Amino acid sequence: MKKLTKGQMEAEISNKIIQFEKEHMGRGPTEAKTFLLEDMVLVRLKNVLTPAEHQLAKTNEGKGLIKQVRVQLFENARAILEELITSVTGSSVVSIHSDISTVTGERVIVFILNKHMKE
């Protein structure tokens, strides 16, 4: 396998995460940006909420429901995400952290790897 540059890895991860979101969460983000930082992969996704979630987000109860459902969906797909990151970086994933904003419709995902990524 050809060694990818940092920029190529970031682009490939962004593309794979967009595809993951479409297939497993119901719709993809309008924009994805990935950053490799030492032993972390930071992914920022914009506009991930569905039209129904936008309606739910108008109340505090709805915001809580969105977060609960998204956390469960994300946890159910954890193995897929780990494989996705490992396939691009060649490093195994130690932990995954994620949150979604019901105000801005953004999701942030942080993958902690078992080694630092080289420049």
C-alpha positions in Angstrom: 0.0 0.0 0.0 1.3 3.4 -0.9 2.2 5.7 2.0 -0.2 8.7 2.1 0.8 12.2 3.1 -0.9 13.8 6.1 -3.2 15.8 3.8 -4.1 12.8 1.8 -5.0 10.9 5.0 -7.1 13.8 6.3 -9.0 13.9 3.0 -9.5 10.2 2.9 -10.8 10.1 6.5 -13.2 13.0 5.7 -14.6 11.2 2.7 -15.0 7.9 4.6 -16.7 9.6 7.5 -19.1 11.3 5.1 -19.9 7.9 3.6 -20.3 6.4 7.1 -22.8 9.2 8.1 -24.8 8.6 4.9 -25.0 4.9 5.4 -25.4 4.6 9.1 -26.9 7.8 10.3 -29.3 8.5 7.5 -27.7 11.5 5.9 -24.3 13.0 5.3 -22.9 16.3 6.4 -22.6 19.2 4.0 -18.9 19.6 5.0 -16.3 17.5 6.8 -12.8 18.5 7.9 -10.2 16.2 9.4 -7.1 17.1 11.4 -4.3 14.7 12.4 -2.8 16.0 15.6 0.0 13.8 17.1 -2.0 10.8 18.3 -5.4 12.2 17.6 -7.7 12.4 14.7 -10.2 15.3 15.0 -13.2 15.3 12.6 -15.6 18.2 12.3 -18.9 17.6 10.5 -21.3 20.4 9.5 -25.0 20.2 9.1 -25.6 16.6 10.2 -29.1 17.0 11.6 -32.0 15.6 9.6 -35.1 17.8 8.9 -37.0 15.9 11.7 -34.1 16.5 14.1 -34.2 20.2 13.4 -37.9 20.2 14.4 -37.1 18.2 17.6 -34.3 20.6 18.5 -36.8 23.3 19.1 -37.5 22.0 22.6 -35.1 21.0 25.4 -36.7 17.6 25.5 -36.2 17.1 21.8 -32.5 18.2 22.1 -32.0 15.5 24.7 -33.7 12.9 22.6 -31.5 13.7 19.6 -28.4 13.4 21.7 -29.6 10.0 23.2 -30.4 8.5 19.8 -27.2 9.8 18.2 -25.0 8.4 21.0 -26.7 5.0 20.7 -26.4 4.9 16.9 -22.7 6.0 17.2 -21.9 3.3 19.8 -23.6 0.6 17.7 -21.2 1.5 14.8 -18.1 1.9 16.9 -16.3 -1.1 15.3 -17.0 0.3 11.8 -15.4 3.6 12.8 -12.4 2.0 14.4 -11.7 0.0 11.2 -12.2 3.0 9.0 -9.6 5.0 11.0 -7.2 2.0 11.2 -7.4 1.4 7.5 -6.3 4.9 6.7 -3.8 5.6 9.5 -2.4 2.2 10.1 -2.8 2.8 13.8 -5.3 1.2 16.1 -7.9 3.3 17.9 -7.6 3.5 21.7 -10.8 5.5 22.3 -13.5 7.5 20.5 -15.2 10.7 21.8 -18.1 12.4 20.1 -20.7 15.1 20.6 -23.3 16.8 18.5 -24.6 20.3 18.7 -28.4 20.5 18.5 -28.0 24.3 18.0 -25.4 24.4 15.1 -26.0 20.9 13.7 -22.3 20.1 13.9 -20.7 16.9 15.1 -17.2 16.5 16.4 -15.5 13.2 16.6 -12.1 12.6 18.3 -10.2 9.4 17.8 -7.3 8.7 20.1 -4.7 6.4 18.4 -2.1 4.1 19.8 0.8 6.0 18.2 1.7 9.5 17.0 1.2 10.2 13.4 4.3 11.3 11.6 4.3 14.5 9.4 
